[in-house]
């Protein structure tokens, strides 16, 4: 019964997992760290954006973009990886932008 209650509690909080961050531990004496996505090396204390649109430091990364969670029904969204952002537009006319009522992340 305890496990069922825990599973229900976790499922009820899935909506909070849209904004993503993770942290990493630095080993004492490290002067450089490696980005887990691009495999590039960076000086401890620096910051960068990787090809997965994550804003990173040697101690972790977070989404570098907002993720819309509420848009009008006649609209749709697509992720533009070149600009690291979601584009929200009318379903029947991709040149017409739509408002975003709520977003998470960044």
C-alpha positions as semicolon CSV with decimal commas, in nm:
position;residue;x (nm);y (nm);z (nm)
1;X;0,000;0,000;0,000
2;X;0,290;0,236;0,079
3;X;0,430;0,187;-0,271
4;X;0,095;0,259;-0,434
5;X;0,066;0,584;-0,239
6;X;0,422;0,680;-0,336
7;X;0,353;0,603;-0,704
8;X;0,037;0,815;-0,698
9;X;0,222;1,101;-0,529
10;X;0,500;1,092;-0,789
11;X;0,251;1,080;-1,078
12;X;0,066;1,378;-0,934
13;X;0,388;1,582;-0,950
14;X;0,493;1,494;-1,307
15;X;0,376;1,836;-1,426
16;X;0,656;1,991;-1,218
17;X;0,925;1,810;-1,415
18;X;0,904;2,025;-1,729
19;X;1,193;2,255;-1,636
20;X;1,509;2,049;-1,621
21;X;1,831;2,103;-1,432
22;X;2,094;1,866;-1,307
23;X;2,406;1,913;-1,103
24;X;2,745;1,746;-1,101
25;X;3,017;1,722;-0,840
26;X;3,358;1,870;-0,907
27;X;3,655;1,670;-0,789
28;X;3,907;1,865;-0,582
29;X;4,181;2,017;-0,796
30;X;3,988;1,998;-1,125
31;X;4,075;2,281;-1,366
32;X;3,854;2,167;-1,657
33;X;3,532;1,972;-1,703
34;X;3,371;1,798;-1,998
35;X;3,023;1,873;-2,134
36;X;2,824;1,548;-2,126
37;X;2,641;1,626;-2,453
38;X;2,906;1,776;-2,681
39;X;3,210;1,620;-2,514
40;X;3,381;1,963;-2,520
41;X;3,617;2,075;-2,242
42;X;3,564;2,393;-2,040
43;X;3,756;2,582;-1,771
44;X;3,612;2,553;-1,420
45;X;3,418;2,875;-1,354
46;X;3,312;2,925;-1,717
47;X;2,962;2,889;-1,861
48;X;2,839;2,779;-2,204
49;X;2,534;2,666;-2,402
50;X;2,561;2,318;-2,554
51;X;2,398;2,175;-2,866
52;X;2,103;2,046;-2,658
53;X;2,018;2,410;-2,567
54;X;2,131;2,361;-2,208
55;X;2,300;2,646;-2,019
56;X;2,590;2,484;-1,836
57;X;2,871;2,532;-1,589
58;X;3,109;2,269;-1,458
59;X;2,867;2,207;-1,169
60;X;2,559;2,139;-1,383
61;X;2,321;2,238;-1,661
62;X;1,965;2,373;-1,694
63;X;1,728;2,409;-1,987
64;X;1,818;2,728;-2,174
65;X;1,461;2,783;-2,294
66;X;1,101;2,821;-2,182
67;X;0,859;2,536;-2,258
68;X;0,500;2,654;-2,322
69;X;0,244;2,466;-2,114
70;X;-0,068;2,661;-2,211
71;X;-0,146;2,785;-2,562
72;X;-0,475;2,843;-2,749
73;X;-0,644;2,533;-2,895
74;X;-0,605;2,658;-3,253
75;X;-0,227;2,686;-3,212
76;X;0,067;2,448;-3,211
77;X;0,431;2,465;-3,109
78;X;0,758;2,342;-3,253
79;X;1,104;2,356;-3,102
80;X;1,353;2,563;-3,304
81;X;1,691;2,412;-3,212
82;X;1,883;2,686;-3,395
83;X;1,730;2,957;-3,171
84;X;1,679;2,729;-2,865
85;X;1,315;2,828;-2,830
86;X;0,964;2,705;-2,894
87;X;0,783;2,875;-3,180
88;X;0,407;2,897;-3,124
89;X;0,185;2,961;-3,427
90;X;-0,161;2,900;-3,575
91;X;-0,219;2,542;-3,690
92;X;-0,359;2,657;-4,024
93;X;-0,110;2,944;-4,081
94;X;0,247;2,903;-3,959
95;X;0,319;3,271;-4,026
96;X;0,070;3,383;-3,758
97;X;0,221;3,374;-3,407
98;X;0,012;3,274;-3,105
99;X;0,024;3,390;-2,744
100;X;0,173;3,172;-2,473
101;X;-0,035;3,185;-2,156
102;X;0,199;2,983;-1,935
103;X;0,549;2,836;-1,966
104;X;0,805;2,659;-1,748
105;X;1,181;2,638;-1,749
106;X;1,479;2,866;-1,782
